[in-house]
């Protein structure tokens, strides 16, 4: 059997450890009697005891925004699963002559957009709840999550729209090309 080497500081005395750590010797430190936590002033409370003060307005606002978001996600994601129909309605609202005909990409990117909406909401909810548990202000997380998810979803919707002949001819007529 081989001898194991001692770990760092294993053979050092308490006095040697204190000296190397830059602390005064034990006999120079006067003993302070320990007070019960209930008698200790709040300013000297340990980090475990000093839990952040919950903000009821922040909790209420965060949960309300998340609830609004989940309703919006389910309604919008359902419509994105039939993206060609949504695109036809959008083209009619724009006054475009013609119908959306990029069905394959519309179905694919509509499904991707619906999945991005759901995943974006789940990530936003998890981050919001983590911040709420730690007592940090969290009302802004659902707003930033909605904005970030909206940017990605807009890209997903733009891909089939920019590949549609009716929409491209509408853009050409608007630019005068």
C-alpha positions as CSV (number, residue, x, y, z in Angstrom):
1,X,0.0,0.0,0.0
2,X,1.2,3.5,-0.8
3,X,1.1,6.2,1.8
4,X,-1.3,8.9,1.2
5,X,0.1,12.4,1.3
6,X,-1.6,14.7,3.8
7,X,-4.1,17.2,2.5
8,X,-3.4,20.9,2.6
9,X,-3.5,22.1,6.2
10,X,-4.2,18.7,7.6
11,X,-1.4,18.8,10.1
12,X,-1.6,22.5,10.8
13,X,-2.7,23.5,14.3
14,X,-5.6,25.9,14.8
15,X,-3.1,28.6,15.7
16,X,-1.1,28.1,12.5
17,X,-4.3,28.1,10.4
18,X,-5.5,31.3,12.0
19,X,-2.0,33.0,11.5
20,X,-1.9,31.9,7.8
21,X,-5.5,33.2,7.3
22,X,-4.4,36.6,8.8
23,X,-6.6,36.2,11.9
24,X,-5.5,37.1,15.5
25,X,-4.6,34.3,17.9
26,X,-7.4,32.6,19.8
27,X,-6.3,34.0,23.2
28,X,-6.5,37.6,21.8
29,X,-10.1,37.2,20.8
30,X,-12.6,37.6,23.6
31,X,-15.4,35.1,23.7
32,X,-18.8,36.6,22.8
33,X,-21.8,34.7,24.2
34,X,-24.2,33.5,21.5
35,X,-27.6,35.2,21.5
36,X,-30.7,33.4,20.5
37,X,-31.8,34.4,17.0
38,X,-35.0,35.9,18.4
39,X,-33.1,38.4,20.5
40,X,-30.6,39.4,17.8
41,X,-31.2,42.7,16.1
42,X,-32.6,42.4,12.5
43,X,-29.5,44.1,11.1
44,X,-27.2,41.2,12.1
45,X,-29.5,38.5,11.0
46,X,-27.9,35.8,8.9
47,X,-28.7,35.6,5.1
48,X,-30.8,32.4,5.6
49,X,-32.9,34.2,8.2
50,X,-33.2,37.5,6.2
51,X,-35.6,36.3,3.5
52,X,-36.6,38.9,0.9
53,X,-39.8,40.7,1.7
54,X,-42.5,39.4,-0.6
55,X,-44.2,42.1,-2.7
56,X,-47.9,41.2,-3.2
57,X,-48.4,43.7,-6.0
58,X,-45.5,42.1,-8.0
59,X,-46.8,38.6,-7.4
60,X,-50.3,39.6,-8.5
61,X,-49.1,41.5,-11.6
62,X,-46.7,38.7,-12.6
63,X,-49.4,36.0,-12.3
64,X,-52.0,38.1,-14.1
65,X,-49.6,38.7,-17.0
66,X,-48.7,35.0,-17.2
67,X,-52.5,34.1,-17.1
68,X,-53.1,36.6,-19.9
69,X,-50.2,35.1,-21.8
70,X,-51.4,31.5,-21.5
71,X,-54.8,32.4,-22.9
72,X,-53.2,34.4,-25.7
73,X,-50.8,31.5,-26.5
74,X,-53.6,28.9,-26.7
75,X,-55.8,31.1,-28.9
76,X,-53.0,32.2,-31.2
77,X,-51.2,28.8,-31.4
78,X,-54.5,27.2,-32.4
79,X,-54.9,29.6,-35.3
80,X,-51.2,29.2,-36.4
81,X,-51.9,25.4,-36.8
82,X,-54.0,26.5,-39.8
83,X,-51.7,29.2,-41.0
84,X,-52.9,29.2,-44.7
85,X,-56.4,30.3,-43.5
86,X,-54.8,33.0,-41.4
87,X,-52.7,34.2,-44.3
88,X,-55.8,34.3,-46.6
89,X,-57.6,36.5,-44.0
90,X,-54.5,38.7,-43.7
91,X,-54.2,39.1,-47.5
92,X,-57.9,40.1,-47.7
93,X,-57.5,42.6,-44.9
94,X,-54.6,44.1,-46.8
95,X,-56.7,44.3,-50.0
96,X,-54.5,41.9,-51.9
97,X,-56.1,40.3,-55.0
98,X,-55.3,36.6,-54.8
99,X,-55.1,33.9,-52.3
100,X,-52.4,32.4,-50.2
101,X,-51.0,29.5,-52.1
102,X,-47.8,28.6,-50.2
103,X,-49.6,25.8,-48.3
104,X,-46.7,23.5,-47.5
105,X,-44.5,26.2,-46.0
106,X,-47.6,27.7,-44.3
107,X,-48.4,24.5,-42.5
108,X,-44.7,23.8,-41.5
109,X,-43.9,27.3,-40.3
110,X,-47.3,27.7,-38.6
111,X,-46.7,24.6,-36.6
112,X,-43.2,25.9,-35.7
113,X,-44.7,29.2,-34.7
114,X,-47.3,27.5,-32.5
115,X,-44.5,25.4,-30.8
116,X,-42.4,28.5,-30.3
117,X,-45.3,30.3,-28.6
118,X,-45.8,27.4,-26.2
119,X,-42.1,26.9,-25.4
120,X,-41.6,30.7,-25.0
121,X,-44.5,30.9,-22.5
122,X,-43.2,27.9,-20.5
123,X,-39.7,29.4,-20.3
124,X,-41.2,32.8,-19.3
125,X,-43.3,31.2,-16.6
126,X,-40.4,29.2,-15.2
127,X,-38.1,32.3,-15.0
128,X,-41.0,34.3,-13.5
129,X,-41.6,31.8,-10.8
130,X,-38.0,31.5,-9.9
131,X,-37.8,35.2,-9.5
132,X,-40.9,35.2,-7.4
133,X,-39.6,32.5,-5.1
134,X,-36.4,34.4,-4.5
135,X,-38.3,37.6,-3.7
136,X,-37.0,39.5,-6.7
137,X,-39.2,41.9,-8.8
138,X,-40.6,39.8,-11.6
139,X,-43.4,41.7,-13.3
140,X,-41.2,42.6,-16.2
141,X,-40.2,38.9,-17.1
142,X,-43.6,38.1,-18.8
143,X,-43.3,41.3,-20.8
144,X,-39.8,40.6,-22.0
145,X,-40.7,36.9,-22.6
146,X,-43.7,38.0,-24.8
147,X,-41.6,40.4,-26.7
148,X,-38.8,37.9,-27.4
149,X,-41.2,35.2,-28.3
150,X,-43.1,37.6,-30.6
151,X,-40.0,38.4,-32.5
152,X,-39.2,34.7,-33.2
153,X,-42.9,34.0,-34.1
154,X,-42.9,37.0,-36.5
155,X,-40.0,35.5,-38.3
156,X,-41.7,32.1,-38.5
157,X,-44.8,33.7,-40.0
158,X,-42.8,35.9,-42.4
159,X,-41.1,32.9,-44.0
160,X,-44.1,31.5,-45.7
161,X,-45.6,34.9,-46.4
162,X,-42.5,36.1,-48.2
163,X,-42.6,32.9,-50.3
164,X,-46.2,33.5,-51.4
165,X,-46.7,34.8,-55.0
166,X,-49.8,36.8,-54.2
167,X,-48.1,38.6,-51.3
168,X,-44.9,39.2,-53.4
169,X,-47.0,40.7,-56.2
170,X,-48.7,42.9,-53.7
171,X,-45.3,44.1,-52.4
172,X,-44.2,44.8,-56.0
173,X,-47.3,46.9,-56.7
174,X,-46.7,48.9,-53.5
175,X,-43.1,49.7,-54.3
176,X,-43.8,50.4,-58.0
177,X,-41.3,47.9,-59.3
